Amino acid sequence: MACWELGIQLKRDWLPETEKANVKLFVVGIGSGESAKEFAEQLGLPAEIVFGDEEAESYKNLRFVNSDFSEDGRKRGMRMMTERTAEAVKSRANGRPVSFFGLFDLPFLFTNDDLETAKEIYKPLMPQGDNALDKTLVQGGVLVFKGQQQVYKHRDTSVAVHAELPKVMAALA
């Protein structure tokens, strides 16, 4: 779900800023090319900037969090949701605790406007077949290049802990 939340932010915030700065934005997700196409379509992103990596090879080669598939899946899964997830979610637009039928708030469980929108359009597009679950436990990140020189790297350390657009744009300045 957090990748869909990020997709909404990419469309609304990142794409206009990168276009204004004459910078190319590319999105790589774990899944098939067809899944990437559907993700782009659902979010209104240009299909030519969204790519699928069915085997998570790019994530493994970049050593993003949880990309060591030889490590026990339970250990990897424990890194997915941490206190940083809650902090990140509640720090965004109208971040707030999740309410239990309006009766009381659930402690340490948060939502925000983009996450609520993502819930409405979410469709599971994860890989199928052998090791499918392993591939979905990988965290992503952001790489910024000026020509061939990498000038910024952010590794998502937990679900929803994404790079911040102002830091990315500052790296390009």
TADA-V895430 format. One record per pair of residues at least 24 apart in sequence whose C-alpha atoms are under 6 Angstrom apart, sorted by the first residue. I is the first residue (numbers start at 0). J is the second residue. Records with the same first field share a line. If there is no record, write none. Layout:
I=J / J
This chain:
1=159
3=117
4=113 / 114 / 117
10=44
27=51
28=52
29=53 / 55
30=125 / 126
34=124
64=138
65=137
66=137
79=157 / 158
80=157 / 158
84=157 / 158 / 159
85=109
87=160
